[in-house]
Amino acid sequence: MAPIKVTKALIPMAGSNHITLPLQTLQGAGPSSTVIQHQVDELFAAGIDEICLVVSEATHALVAPVLVPYGKKIAYVWQKEPRGFGHALWCARQWVNGQPVVVQVCDHVFLSSTPLSCVEQMMEEWTARGASICAIQRVREAEVPRVGVVSGTRLEGPPGRFALQAFLEKPSVTKAELLPHISGLGSSEYLCSAGIFILTPGFFSILSGFETSGTPEKLRWLAPALTELMNQESLYGLEFRGRRINLEEPMGLIRAQIAMGLNSSDRDVLLALMLEESVRLHR
C-alpha cells in the first residue's frame, strides 16, 4: 500500500535569533526574495499544500505581512515560551492533525545538485519508505559540537540510505566517537542531521507523552523524541544530493547568497563583482 501523501509542512521560527533572519533577502535565479519566501516557495513547488509557521509574537509581526500573498495556505501557531525545538513542534500538534508532515528549520538554505530540490528528494524517499526520514549530510570532526550527529547501518540499494539507530544533539567529539563507525566514512567524518525531516504522527504522540508525563524538559531538543521514535517505529536517513548552508554561522548569509548566485544565470556577473572587490582590497 502506498504511504499517505505528505501535504503539510512545519517551520519552527519562534526563537529570539529568528526574528529578523527570515526577512533577509536572497538573490537567486529569479527575482530576489526573503529567506522565508524562498523556503515557502520551494515547499509549495515540492507538492506541499499547507505550511504552518511556529512563531513568537515578535516573529509573527514581521513575517506575516511578507506572506500575505499566500493567503490561507499559511497558518500560524504561537510558541509563547522559548522551550525548545521539540516544544515548538508540540505546539503545532493540533494543526498536524495526525498526518505525516515535513519539518524544516528556518535558518538553513538548501541547495540541490540535481533537478529535484532537497525537499523533493525527501518526499520521493517517503514514497519509497512510508516511514520517518531525517535528511543527513557528512561533516568534519570540527563541526560535530554544532550539529545533531546520527549513526546507523547502510541499506542495500541506492547509495546514501541508512536505517538510523542513534541521534546525539550537539555532542562533544569524545561522545560522538563512541558511536559505531559507518563504513565509507573517513576517520574524522560523521553524519549529521541536515535540517529537513518527514515525521509520522507517532512522533507527535511521543512529544505529547513527554508533556503529559511530567518530563517536559525532553521537549527542549529533538534527540529524546527521535530516539523514542527509533524504538517504536523506524527512522531512516537520506544523504540528499546537495548541501545545506546554516545562515546563523559566521558569513552564513553571505555564503548562501554567493552559492545561489553561482548557481544562477547571473553567475558571470557575480564572479566579476567578486573579482572587482578582490582587486579593490589589494590596492
HUVENLIN-V505745 format. One record per pair of residues at least 12 apart in sequence whose C-alpha atoms are under 10 Angstrom apart, sorted by the first residue. I is the first residue (numbers start at 1). J is the second residue. D is the distance in whole Angstrom. If there is no record, write none. Layout:
i:I j:J d:D
i:I j:J d:D
This chain:
i:1 j:130 d:9
i:2 j:126 d:10
i:2 j:127 d:7
i:2 j:128 d:8
i:2 j:129 d:9
i:2 j:130 d:8
i:3 j:100 d:10
i:3 j:126 d:8
i:3 j:127 d:6
i:3 j:128 d:8
i:3 j:129 d:8
i:3 j:130 d:5
i:3 j:131 d:8
i:4 j:99 d:8
i:4 j:100 d:8
i:4 j:126 d:9
i:4 j:127 d:8
i:4 j:130 d:8
i:5 j:47 d:9
i:5 j:48 d:9
i:5 j:99 d:9
i:5 j:100 d:8
i:5 j:101 d:9
i:5 j:123 d:9
i:5 j:126 d:9
i:5 j:127 d:8
i:5 j:130 d:9
i:6 j:47 d:8
i:6 j:48 d:7
i:6 j:49 d:9
i:6 j:50 d:10
i:6 j:99 d:8
i:6 j:100 d:6
i:6 j:101 d:6
i:6 j:102 d:7
i:6 j:123 d:7
i:6 j:126 d:8
i:6 j:127 d:9
i:6 j:198 d:8
i:6 j:199 d:10
i:6 j:200 d:10
i:7 j:43 d:10
i:7 j:44 d:9
i:7 j:46 d:9
i:7 j:47 d:7
i:7 j:48 d:4
i:7 j:49 d:5
i:7 j:50 d:6
i:7 j:51 d:9
i:7 j:99 d:9
i:7 j:100 d:8
i:7 j:101 d:7
i:7 j:102 d:8
i:7 j:123 d:10
i:8 j:43 d:9
i:8 j:44 d:10
i:8 j:47 d:9
i:8 j:48 d:6
i:8 j:49 d:6
i:8 j:50 d:5
i:8 j:51 d:6
i:8 j:52 d:8
i:8 j:73 d:10
i:8 j:95 d:9
i:8 j:96 d:7
i:8 j:99 d:8
i:8 j:100 d:7
i:8 j:101 d:5
i:8 j:102 d:6
i:8 j:103 d:9
i:8 j:198 d:10
i:9 j:40 d:9
i:9 j:43 d:8
i:9 j:44 d:9
i:9 j:48 d:7
i:9 j:49 d:8
i:9 j:50 d:6
i:9 j:51 d:5
i:9 j:52 d:6
i:9 j:53 d:9
i:9 j:74 d:10
i:9 j:96 d:9
i:9 j:100 d:9
i:9 j:101 d:5
i:9 j:102 d:4
i:9 j:103 d:6
i:9 j:104 d:7
i:9 j:197 d:10
i:9 j:198 d:9
i:9 j:199 d:10
i:10 j:50 d:9
i:10 j:51 d:6
i:10 j:52 d:5
i:10 j:53 d:6
i:10 j:54 d:7
i:10 j:75 d:9
i:10 j:76 d:10
i:10 j:77 d:10
i:10 j:88 d:10
i:10 j:89 d:8
i:10 j:92 d:8
i:10 j:95 d:9
i:10 j:96 d:8
i:10 j:101 d:7
i:10 j:102 d:6
i:10 j:103 d:5
i:10 j:104 d:6
i:10 j:105 d:9
i:10 j:106 d:10
i:10 j:197 d:10
i:10 j:198 d:10
i:11 j:36 d:9
i:11 j:39 d:9
i:11 j:40 d:9
i:11 j:51 d:8
i:11 j:52 d:6
i:11 j:53 d:5
i:11 j:54 d:6
i:11 j:55 d:9
i:11 j:76 d:10
i:11 j:88 d:9
i:11 j:89 d:9
i:11 j:92 d:10
i:11 j:102 d:9
i:11 j:103 d:6
i:11 j:104 d:5
i:11 j:105 d:6
i:11 j:106 d:6
i:11 j:107 d:10
i:11 j:196 d:10
i:12 j:52 d:8
i:12 j:53 d:6
i:12 j:54 d:5
i:12 j:55 d:7
i:12 j:56 d:10
i:12 j:76 d:10
i:12 j:77 d:9
i:12 j:78 d:10
i:12 j:79 d:9
i:12 j:84 d:10
i:12 j:85 d:7
i:12 j:86 d:9
i:12 j:87 d:10
i:12 j:88 d:6
i:12 j:89 d:7
i:12 j:91 d:10
i:12 j:92 d:9
i:12 j:103 d:8
i:12 j:104 d:8
i:12 j:105 d:6
i:12 j:106 d:7
i:12 j:107 d:10
i:13 j:36 d:10
i:13 j:53 d:7
i:13 j:54 d:6
i:13 j:55 d:5
i:13 j:56 d:8
i:13 j:59 d:7
i:13 j:60 d:9
i:13 j:78 d:10
i:13 j:79 d:9
i:13 j:85 d:9
i:13 j:88 d:8
i:13 j:104 d:10
i:13 j:105 d:8
i:13 j:106 d:6
i:13 j:107 d:8
i:14 j:53 d:9
i:14 j:54 d:6
i:14 j:55 d:4
i:14 j:56 d:5
i:14 j:57 d:8
i:14 j:58 d:8
i:14 j:59 d:6
i:14 j:60 d:9
i:14 j:77 d:10
i:14 j:78 d:8
i:14 j:79 d:6
i:14 j:80 d:9
i:14 j:81 d:9
i:14 j:82 d:7
i:14 j:83 d:10
i:14 j:84 d:9
i:14 j:85 d:9
i:14 j:88 d:8
i:14 j:106 d:10
i:15 j:54 d:10
i:15 j:55 d:8
i:15 j:56 d:7
i:15 j:58 d:10
i:15 j:59 d:8
i:15 j:79 d:9
i:15 j:81 d:9
i:15 j:82 d:6
i:15 j:83 d:9
i:15 j:84 d:8
i:15 j:85 d:9
i:15 j:88 d:9
i:16 j:55 d:10
i:16 j:56 d:8
i:16 j:58 d:8
i:16 j:59 d:8
i:16 j:82 d:8
i:17 j:59 d:10
i:17 j:107 d:9
i:17 j:248 d:9
i:18 j:55 d:9
i:18 j:56 d:9
i:18 j:58 d:10
i:18 j:59 d:7
i:18 j:106 d:8
i:18 j:107 d:7
i:18 j:248 d:9
i:19 j:55 d:9
i:19 j:56 d:8
i:19 j:57 d:9
i:19 j:58 d:6
i:19 j:59 d:5
i:19 j:60 d:8
i:19 j:61 d:9
i:19 j:62 d:7
i:19 j:63 d:8
i:20 j:35 d:10
i:20 j:58 d:9
i:20 j:59 d:7
i:20 j:62 d:8
i:20 j:63 d:8
i:21 j:34 d:9
i:21 j:35 d:8
i:21 j:36 d:9
i:21 j:59 d:10
i:21 j:106 d:8
i:21 j:107 d:7
i:21 j:247 d:8
i:21 j:248 d:8
i:21 j:253 d:9
i:22 j:34 d:7
i:22 j:35 d:5
i:22 j:36 d:5
i:22 j:37 d:8
i:22 j:38 d:9
i:22 j:39 d:9
i:22 j:59 d:9
i:22 j:62 d:9
i:22 j:63 d:8
i:22 j:106 d:7
i:22 j:107 d:7
i:22 j:108 d:10
i:22 j:247 d:10
i:23 j:35 d:6
i:23 j:36 d:7
i:23 j:37 d:8
i:23 j:59 d:10
i:23 j:62 d:8
i:23 j:63 d:7
i:23 j:66 d:8
i:24 j:36 d:8
i:24 j:37 d:10
i:24 j:247 d:10
i:24 j:253 d:8
i:25 j:37 d:9
i:25 j:38 d:9
i:25 j:253 d:9
i:25 j:257 d:9
i:26 j:38 d:8
i:26 j:109 d:10
i:26 j:253 d:8
i:26 j:254 d:9
i:26 j:256 d:8
i:26 j:257 d:6
i:26 j:258 d:9
i:26 j:260 d:8
i:26 j:261 d:9
i:27 j:256 d:9
i:27 j:257 d:6
i:27 j:258 d:9
i:27 j:259 d:10
i:27 j:260 d:7
i:27 j:261 d:7
i:27 j:264 d:9
i:27 j:266 d:10
i:28 j:256 d:10
i:28 j:257 d:8
i:28 j:258 d:9
i:28 j:259 d:9
i:28 j:260 d:5
i:28 j:261 d:5
i:28 j:262 d:9
i:28 j:263 d:8
i:28 j:264 d:6
i:28 j:265 d:8
i:28 j:266 d:8
i:28 j:267 d:10
i:29 j:260 d:7
i:29 j:261 d:7
i:29 j:262 d:9
i:29 j:263 d:7
i:29 j:264 d:4
i:29 j:265 d:6
i:29 j:266 d:7
i:29 j:267 d:9
i:30 j:264 d:8
i:30 j:265 d:9
i:30 j:266 d:10
i:33 j:66 d:10
i:34 j:63 d:10
i:34 j:66 d:9
i:35 j:106 d:8
i:35 j:107 d:8
i:35 j:108 d:9
i:35 j:109 d:8
i:35 j:247 d:10
i:35 j:253 d:10
i:36 j:63 d:8
i:36 j:66 d:9
i:36 j:67 d:9
i:36 j:106 d:7
i:36 j:107 d:9
i:36 j:109 d:10
i:37 j:63 d:10
i:37 j:66 d:8
i:37 j:67 d:7
i:37 j:70 d:10
i:38 j:109 d:9
i:38 j:110 d:10
i:39 j:104 d:9
i:39 j:105 d:10
i:39 j:106 d:8
i:39 j:107 d:10
i:39 j:108 d:9
i:39 j:109 d:8
i:39 j:110 d:9
i:40 j:67 d:9
i:40 j:70 d:9
i:40 j:74 d:9
i:41 j:70 d:10
i:42 j:110 d:10
i:42 j:117 d:8
i:42 j:118 d:9
i:42 j:119 d:8
i:42 j:120 d:9
i:43 j:102 d:9
i:43 j:104 d:9
i:43 j:117 d:9
i:43 j:118 d:10
i:43 j:119 d:7
i:43 j:120 d:8
i:44 j:73 d:9
i:45 j:117 d:9
i:45 j:119 d:10
i:45 j:120 d:9
i:46 j:116 d:9
i:46 j:117 d:8
i:46 j:118 d:9
i:46 j:119 d:7
i:46 j:120 d:5
i:46 j:121 d:9
i:46 j:122 d:10
i:46 j:123 d:8
i:46 j:124 d:10
i:47 j:119 d:10
i:47 j:120 d:8
i:47 j:123 d:9
i:48 j:73 d:10
i:48 j:101 d:9
i:48 j:102 d:9
i:48 j:119 d:10
i:48 j:120 d:10
i:48 j:123 d:10
i:49 j:73 d:7
i:49 j:74 d:9
i:50 j:70 d:10
i:50 j:72 d:8
i:50 j:73 d:5
i:50 j:74 d:6
i:50 j:75 d:8
i:50 j:101 d:10
i:51 j:70 d:10
i:51 j:72 d:9
i:51 j:73 d:6
i:51 j:74 d:5
i:51 j:75 d:6
i:51 j:76 d:9
i:51 j:95 d:10
i:51 j:96 d:10
i:51 j:101 d:10
i:51 j:102 d:9
i:51 j:103 d:10
i:52 j:73 d:8
i:52 j:74 d:6
i:52 j:75 d:5
i:52 j:76 d:5
i:52 j:77 d:7
i:52 j:92 d:8
i:52 j:95 d:8
i:52 j:96 d:9
i:52 j:103 d:10
i:53 j:74 d:7
i:53 j:75 d:6
i:53 j:76 d:5
i:53 j:77 d:6
i:53 j:78 d:8
i:53 j:88 d:10
i:53 j:89 d:10
i:53 j:92 d:9
i:53 j:106 d:9
i:54 j:75 d:9
i:54 j:76 d:6
i:54 j:77 d:5
i:54 j:78 d:6
i:54 j:79 d:6
i:54 j:80 d:10
i:54 j:85 d:10
i:54 j:88 d:6
i:54 j:89 d:8
i:54 j:90 d:10
i:54 j:91 d:8
i:54 j:92 d:7
i:55 j:76 d:7
i:55 j:77 d:6
i:55 j:78 d:5
i:55 j:79 d:6
i:55 j:80 d:8
i:55 j:88 d:9
i:56 j:76 d:10
i:56 j:77 d:8
i:56 j:78 d:6
i:56 j:79 d:6
i:56 j:80 d:6
i:56 j:81 d:8
i:56 j:82 d:9
i:57 j:77 d:10
i:57 j:78 d:7
i:57 j:79 d:9
i:57 j:80 d:8
i:59 j:78 d:10
i:60 j:76 d:8
i:60 j:77 d:9
i:60 j:78 d:9
i:64 j:76 d:9
i:75 j:95 d:9
i:76 j:92 d:9
i:76 j:95 d:9
i:77 j:89 d:10
i:77 j:91 d:7
i:77 j:92 d:6
i:77 j:93 d:10
i:77 j:94 d:10
i:77 j:95 d:8
i:78 j:91 d:7
i:78 j:92 d:8
i:79 j:91 d:6
i:79 j:92 d:9
i:82 j:220 d:9
i:83 j:216 d:9
i:83 j:217 d:8
i:83 j:218 d:10
i:83 j:219 d:7
i:83 j:220 d:6
i:83 j:221 d:9
i:84 j:217 d:9
i:84 j:218 d:9
i:84 j:219 d:6
i:84 j:220 d:4
i:84 j:221 d:6
i:84 j:222 d:9
i:85 j:105 d:9
i:85 j:219 d:7
i:85 j:220 d:6
i:85 j:221 d:6
i:85 j:222 d:6
i:86 j:204 d:9
i:86 j:207 d:7
i:86 j:210 d:10
i:86 j:216 d:9
i:86 j:217 d:10
i:86 j:218 d:8
i:86 j:219 d:4
i:86 j:220 d:6
i:86 j:221 d:5
i:86 j:222 d:5
i:86 j:223 d:9
i:86 j:224 d:9
i:86 j:225 d:8
i:86 j:226 d:10
i:87 j:207 d:8
i:87 j:208 d:9
i:87 j:210 d:10
i:87 j:211 d:9
i:87 j:216 d:8
i:87 j:217 d:9
i:87 j:218 d:9
i:87 j:219 d:5
i:87 j:220 d:6
i:87 j:221 d:8
i:87 j:222 d:9
i:88 j:219 d:8
i:88 j:220 d:9
i:88 j:221 d:10
i:89 j:103 d:9
i:89 j:203 d:10
i:89 j:204 d:8
i:89 j:207 d:8
i:89 j:219 d:9
i:89 j:222 d:9
i:90 j:203 d:10
i:90 j:204 d:7
i:90 j:205 d:9
i:90 j:206 d:9
i:90 j:207 d:6
i:90 j:208 d:7
i:90 j:210 d:10
i:90 j:211 d:9
i:90 j:219 d:8
i:91 j:204 d:10
i:91 j:207 d:10
i:91 j:208 d:10
i:92 j:204 d:9
i:93 j:201 d:9
i:93 j:203 d:10
i:93 j:204 d:6
i:93 j:205 d:9
i:93 j:207 d:9
i:93 j:208 d:8
i:94 j:204 d:10
i:96 j:200 d:10
i:96 j:201 d:8
i:96 j:204 d:9
i:97 j:201 d:8
i:97 j:204 d:10
i:98 j:200 d:8
i:98 j:201 d:5
i:98 j:202 d:8
i:98 j:203 d:10
i:98 j:204 d:8
i:98 j:205 d:9
i:99 j:199 d:9
i:99 j:200 d:7
i:99 j:201 d:6
i:99 j:202 d:9
i:99 j:204 d:10
i:100 j:126 d:10
i:100 j:130 d:9
i:100 j:131 d:9
i:100 j:132 d:8
i:100 j:198 d:7
i:100 j:199 d:6
i:100 j:200 d:4
i:100 j:201 d:6
i:100 j:202 d:9
i:100 j:203 d:9
i:100 j:204 d:10
i:101 j:132 d:9
i:101 j:197 d:8
i:101 j:198 d:6
i:101 j:199 d:6
i:101 j:200 d:7
i:101 j:201 d:8
i:102 j:119 d:8
i:102 j:122 d:9
i:102 j:123 d:8
i:102 j:132 d:10
i:102 j:133 d:9
i:102 j:134 d:10
i:102 j:196 d:7
i:102 j:197 d:6
i:102 j:198 d:4
i:102 j:199 d:6
i:102 j:200 d:9
i:103 j:119 d:10
i:103 j:134 d:10
i:103 j:195 d:8
i:103 j:196 d:6
i:103 j:197 d:5
i:103 j:198 d:6
i:103 j:199 d:7
i:104 j:119 d:9
i:104 j:135 d:10
i:104 j:194 d:9
i:104 j:195 d:6
i:104 j:196 d:5
i:104 j:197 d:6
i:104 j:198 d:9
i:105 j:194 d:9
i:105 j:195 d:5
i:105 j:196 d:7
i:105 j:197 d:9
i:105 j:246 d:10
i:106 j:195 d:9
i:106 j:196 d:10
i:106 j:246 d:9
i:106 j:247 d:9
i:107 j:195 d:9
i:107 j:244 d:10
i:107 j:245 d:8
i:107 j:246 d:6
i:107 j:247 d:5
i:107 j:248 d:7
i:107 j:249 d:10
i:107 j:252 d:10
i:107 j:253 d:10
i:108 j:194 d:9
i:108 j:195 d:7
i:108 j:196 d:10
i:108 j:243 d:10
i:108 j:244 d:6
i:108 j:245 d:5
i:108 j:246 d:5
i:108 j:247 d:6
i:108 j:248 d:8
i:108 j:249 d:10
i:108 j:252 d:9
i:108 j:253 d:9
i:108 j:256 d:9
i:109 j:195 d:9
i:109 j:243 d:8
i:109 j:244 d:6
i:109 j:245 d:5
i:109 j:246 d:7
i:109 j:247 d:7
i:109 j:252 d:9
i:109 j:253 d:9
i:109 j:255 d:10
i:109 j:256 d:7
i:109 j:257 d:10
i:109 j:259 d:10
i:109 j:260 d:9
i:110 j:194 d:9
i:110 j:195 d:9
i:110 j:196 d:9
i:110 j:242 d:7
i:110 j:243 d:6
i:110 j:244 d:5
i:110 j:245 d:6
i:110 j:246 d:9
i:110 j:256 d:9
i:110 j:260 d:10
i:111 j:241 d:9
i:111 j:242 d:5
i:111 j:243 d:5
i:111 j:244 d:6
i:111 j:245 d:8
i:111 j:256 d:9
i:111 j:259 d:8
i:111 j:260 d:8
i:111 j:263 d:9
i:112 j:240 d:8
i:112 j:241 d:6
i:112 j:242 d:4
i:112 j:243 d:6
i:112 j:244 d:9
i:112 j:263 d:10
i:113 j:240 d:9
i:113 j:241 d:6
i:113 j:242 d:5
i:113 j:243 d:8
i:113 j:263 d:10
i:114 j:240 d:10
i:114 j:241 d:7
i:114 j:242 d:7
i:115 j:241 d:10
i:116 j:241 d:9
i:116 j:242 d:10
i:117 j:240 d:9
i:117 j:241 d:9
i:117 j:242 d:8
i:118 j:135 d:9
i:118 j:196 d:9
i:118 j:239 d:10
i:118 j:240 d:6
i:118 j:241 d:7
i:118 j:242 d:7
i:118 j:243 d:8
i:118 j:244 d:9
i:119 j:135 d:9
i:119 j:196 d:7
i:119 j:197 d:9
i:119 j:198 d:9
i:119 j:240 d:9
i:120 j:240 d:10
i:121 j:135 d:9
i:121 j:238 d:9
i:121 j:239 d:10
i:121 j:240 d:7
i:121 j:241 d:8
i:121 j:242 d:10
i:122 j:134 d:8
i:122 j:135 d:7
i:122 j:196 d:8
i:122 j:197 d:8
i:122 j:198 d:7
i:122 j:237 d:10
i:122 j:238 d:7
i:122 j:239 d:9
i:122 j:240 d:8
i:123 j:197 d:10
i:123 j:198 d:8
i:125 j:161 d:9
i:125 j:198 d:10
i:125 j:236 d:9
i:125 j:237 d:10
i:125 j:238 d:8
i:125 j:240 d:10
i:126 j:198 d:7
i:126 j:199 d:10
i:126 j:236 d:9
i:126 j:238 d:10
i:129 j:234 d:10
i:129 j:235 d:10
i:129 j:236 d:8
i:130 j:198 d:10
i:130 j:199 d:10
i:130 j:200 d:9
i:130 j:234 d:10
i:131 j:198 d:8
i:131 j:199 d:7
i:131 j:200 d:7
i:131 j:233 d:8
i:131 j:234 d:6
i:131 j:235 d:7
i:131 j:236 d:7
i:132 j:197 d:7
i:132 j:198 d:5
i:132 j:199 d:5
i:132 j:200 d:6
i:132 j:201 d:9
i:132 j:202 d:9
i:132 j:203 d:9
i:132 j:226 d:10
i:132 j:229 d:9
i:132 j:230 d:9
i:132 j:233 d:8
i:132 j:234 d:7
i:132 j:235 d:5
i:132 j:236 d:6
i:132 j:237 d:9
i:133 j:161 d:10
i:133 j:162 d:10
i:133 j:163 d:9
i:133 j:164 d:9
i:133 j:196 d:8
i:133 j:197 d:6
i:133 j:198 d:5
i:133 j:199 d:7
i:133 j:200 d:9
i:133 j:234 d:9
i:133 j:235 d:6
i:133 j:236 d:5
i:133 j:237 d:6
i:133 j:238 d:7
i:134 j:150 d:9
i:134 j:162 d:10
i:134 j:164 d:9
i:134 j:192 d:9
i:134 j:193 d:7
i:134 j:194 d:8
i:134 j:195 d:8
i:134 j:196 d:6
i:134 j:197 d:5
i:134 j:198 d:7
i:134 j:199 d:8
i:134 j:226 d:10
i:134 j:235 d:7
i:134 j:236 d:6
i:134 j:237 d:5
i:134 j:238 d:6
i:134 j:239 d:9
i:134 j:240 d:10
i:135 j:161 d:10
i:135 j:191 d:10
i:135 j:192 d:8
i:135 j:193 d:6
i:135 j:194 d:5
i:135 j:195 d:7
i:135 j:196 d:5
i:135 j:197 d:6
i:135 j:198 d:9
i:135 j:236 d:9
i:135 j:237 d:6
i:135 j:238 d:5
i:135 j:239 d:6
i:135 j:240 d:7
i:136 j:148 d:9
i:136 j:149 d:9
i:136 j:150 d:8
i:136 j:160 d:9
i:136 j:161 d:9
i:136 j:162 d:9
i:136 j:190 d:10
i:136 j:191 d:6
i:136 j:192 d:5
i:136 j:193 d:5
i:136 j:194 d:5
i:136 j:195 d:8
i:136 j:196 d:8
i:136 j:197 d:9
i:136 j:236 d:10
i:136 j:237 d:6
i:136 j:238 d:6
i:136 j:239 d:5
i:136 j:240 d:7
i:136 j:241 d:10
i:136 j:243 d:9
i:136 j:244 d:10
i:137 j:149 d:10
i:137 j:150 d:10
i:137 j:160 d:9
i:137 j:190 d:8
i:137 j:191 d:5
i:137 j:192 d:5
i:137 j:193 d:7
i:137 j:194 d:6
i:137 j:195 d:10
i:137 j:237 d:9
i:137 j:238 d:8
i:137 j:239 d:5
i:137 j:240 d:7
i:137 j:241 d:9
i:137 j:242 d:9
i:137 j:243 d:7
i:137 j:244 d:8
i:138 j:185 d:8
i:138 j:186 d:10
i:138 j:189 d:6
i:138 j:190 d:6
i:138 j:191 d:5
i:138 j:192 d:6
i:138 j:193 d:9
i:138 j:194 d:9
i:138 j:239 d:8
i:138 j:243 d:10
i:139 j:185 d:10
i:139 j:188 d:9
i:139 j:189 d:6
i:139 j:190 d:5
i:139 j:191 d:6
i:139 j:192 d:7
i:139 j:193 d:10
i:139 j:194 d:10
i:140 j:186 d:9
i:140 j:187 d:9
i:140 j:188 d:6
i:140 j:189 d:5
i:140 j:190 d:6
i:140 j:191 d:9
i:140 j:192 d:10
i:141 j:172 d:10
i:141 j:173 d:7
i:141 j:176 d:9
i:141 j:177 d:10
i:141 j:187 d:9
i:141 j:188 d:5
i:141 j:189 d:6
i:141 j:190 d:7
i:142 j:172 d:10
i:142 j:173 d:8
i:142 j:188 d:9
i:142 j:189 d:9
i:143 j:170 d:9
i:143 j:172 d:10
i:143 j:173 d:9
i:143 j:189 d:10
i:143 j:190 d:9
i:143 j:192 d:9
i:144 j:168 d:10
i:144 j:169 d:9
i:144 j:170 d:6
i:144 j:171 d:7
i:144 j:172 d:7
i:144 j:173 d:6
i:144 j:174 d:10
i:144 j:175 d:10
i:144 j:176 d:8
i:144 j:188 d:10
i:144 j:189 d:9
i:144 j:190 d:8
i:144 j:191 d:9
i:144 j:192 d:8
i:145 j:168 d:10
i:145 j:169 d:8
i:145 j:170 d:5
i:145 j:171 d:5
i:145 j:172 d:5
i:145 j:173 d:7
i:145 j:174 d:10
i:145 j:175 d:10
i:145 j:176 d:9
i:146 j:169 d:8
i:146 j:170 d:5
i:146 j:171 d:8
i:146 j:172 d:9
i:146 j:192 d:10
i:146 j:249 d:10
i:147 j:168 d:9
i:147 j:169 d:7
i:147 j:170 d:5
i:147 j:171 d:8
i:147 j:191 d:9
i:147 j:192 d:6
i:147 j:193 d:7
i:147 j:194 d:8
i:147 j:195 d:10
i:148 j:167 d:7
i:148 j:168 d:5
i:148 j:169 d:4
i:148 j:170 d:5
i:148 j:171 d:7
i:148 j:176 d:10
i:148 j:191 d:9
i:148 j:192 d:5
i:148 j:193 d:5
i:148 j:194 d:8
i:148 j:195 d:9
i:148 j:221 d:10
i:148 j:222 d:9
i:148 j:223 d:8
i:149 j:166 d:8
i:149 j:167 d:6
i:149 j:168 d:5
i:149 j:169 d:6
i:149 j:170 d:7
i:149 j:171 d:7
i:149 j:176 d:7
i:149 j:179 d:9
i:149 j:190 d:7
i:149 j:191 d:6
i:149 j:192 d:4
i:149 j:193 d:6
i:149 j:194 d:10
i:149 j:223 d:10
i:150 j:162 d:10
i:150 j:164 d:7
i:150 j:165 d:8
i:150 j:166 d:5
i:150 j:167 d:5
i:150 j:168 d:6
i:150 j:169 d:9
i:150 j:176 d:9
i:150 j:179 d:8
i:150 j:180 d:10
i:150 j:190 d:8
i:150 j:191 d:6
i:150 j:192 d:6
i:150 j:193 d:7
i:150 j:223 d:10
i:150 j:237 d:9
i:151 j:163 d:8
i:151 j:164 d:6
i:151 j:165 d:6
i:151 j:166 d:5
i:151 j:167 d:7
i:151 j:168 d:9
i:151 j:176 d:9
i:151 j:179 d:7
i:151 j:180 d:7
i:151 j:181 d:8
i:151 j:182 d:7
i:151 j:190 d:8
i:151 j:191 d:7
i:151 j:192 d:9
i:151 j:237 d:9
i:152 j:164 d:4
i:152 j:165 d:5
i:152 j:166 d:7
i:152 j:167 d:9
i:152 j:179 d:9
i:152 j:180 d:8
i:152 j:181 d:9
i:152 j:182 d:7
i:152 j:191 d:9
i:152 j:235 d:10
i:152 j:236 d:9
i:152 j:237 d:8
i:153 j:165 d:8
i:153 j:180 d:9
i:153 j:181 d:9
i:153 j:182 d:7
i:153 j:183 d:9
i:153 j:236 d:10
i:153 j:237 d:10
i:154 j:182 d:8
i:154 j:183 d:8
i:154 j:184 d:10
i:154 j:236 d:10
i:154 j:237 d:9
i:155 j:236 d:9
i:155 j:237 d:10
i:159 j:238 d:9
i:159 j:239 d:8
i:159 j:240 d:10
i:160 j:237 d:8
i:160 j:238 d:6
i:160 j:239 d:5
i:160 j:240 d:7
i:160 j:241 d:9
i:161 j:236 d:7
i:161 j:237 d:6
i:161 j:238 d:5
i:161 j:239 d:6
i:161 j:240 d:9
i:162 j:182 d:10
i:162 j:235 d:9
i:162 j:236 d:6
i:162 j:237 d:5
i:162 j:238 d:7
i:162 j:239 d:8
i:163 j:230 d:9
i:163 j:234 d:7
i:163 j:235 d:6
i:163 j:236 d:5
i:163 j:237 d:6
i:163 j:238 d:9
i:164 j:226 d:10
i:164 j:227 d:10
i:164 j:230 d:7
i:164 j:234 d:8
i:164 j:235 d:6
i:164 j:236 d:5
i:164 j:237 d:6
i:164 j:238 d:10
i:165 j:179 d:10
i:165 j:180 d:10
i:165 j:226 d:10
i:165 j:227 d:8
i:165 j:230 d:7
i:165 j:231 d:9
i:165 j:234 d:9
i:165 j:235 d:8
i:165 j:236 d:9
i:165 j:237 d:10
i:166 j:179 d:8
i:166 j:180 d:9
i:166 j:223 d:9
i:166 j:226 d:9
i:166 j:227 d:7
i:166 j:230 d:8
i:166 j:235 d:10
i:167 j:179 d:10
i:167 j:191 d:10
i:167 j:192 d:9
i:167 j:193 d:8
i:167 j:222 d:9
i:167 j:223 d:6
i:167 j:224 d:8
i:167 j:225 d:10
i:167 j:226 d:7
i:167 j:227 d:6
i:167 j:230 d:9
i:168 j:192 d:9
i:168 j:193 d:9
i:168 j:221 d:10
i:168 j:222 d:9
i:168 j:223 d:6
i:168 j:224 d:9
i:168 j:226 d:10
i:168 j:227 d:9
i:169 j:192 d:9
i:169 j:193 d:9
i:169 j:221 d:7
i:169 j:222 d:8
i:169 j:223 d:6
i:169 j:224 d:9
i:170 j:192 d:10
i:170 j:221 d:10
i:170 j:223 d:10
i:173 j:188 d:10
i:176 j:190 d:8
i:177 j:190 d:9
i:191 j:237 d:9
i:191 j:239 d:9
i:192 j:237 d:10
i:192 j:239 d:9
i:193 j:237 d:9
i:193 j:238 d:10
i:193 j:239 d:9
i:194 j:237 d:10
i:194 j:238 d:10
i:194 j:239 d:9
i:194 j:240 d:9
i:194 j:243 d:8
i:194 j:244 d:7
i:194 j:245 d:9
i:194 j:246 d:9
i:195 j:244 d:8
i:195 j:245 d:10
i:195 j:246 d:9
i:196 j:238 d:10
i:196 j:244 d:10
i:197 j:235 d:10
i:197 j:236 d:10
i:197 j:237 d:9
i:197 j:238 d:10
i:198 j:235 d:10
i:198 j:236 d:10
i:199 j:226 d:10
i:199 j:229 d:10
i:199 j:235 d:9
i:200 j:229 d:9
i:200 j:233 d:9
i:200 j:234 d:10
i:200 j:235 d:10
i:202 j:225 d:10
i:202 j:228 d:10
i:202 j:229 d:7
i:202 j:232 d:8
i:202 j:233 d:8
i:203 j:225 d:7
i:203 j:226 d:7
i:203 j:228 d:8
i:203 j:229 d:6
i:203 j:230 d:10
i:203 j:232 d:9
i:203 j:233 d:9
i:204 j:225 d:9
i:204 j:229 d:10
i:205 j:225 d:9
i:205 j:229 d:10
i:206 j:219 d:10
i:206 j:224 d:9
i:206 j:225 d:6
i:206 j:226 d:9
i:206 j:228 d:7
i:206 j:229 d:7
i:206 j:232 d:10
i:207 j:219 d:7
i:207 j:222 d:9
i:207 j:224 d:9
i:207 j:225 d:6
i:207 j:226 d:10
i:207 j:228 d:10
i:208 j:225 d:10
i:209 j:225 d:10
i:210 j:224 d:9
i:210 j:225 d:8
i:244 j:256 d:9
i:245 j:257 d:10
i:245 j:259 d:9
i:257 j:270 d:10
i:258 j:270 d:8
i:258 j:271 d:9
i:258 j:274 d:9
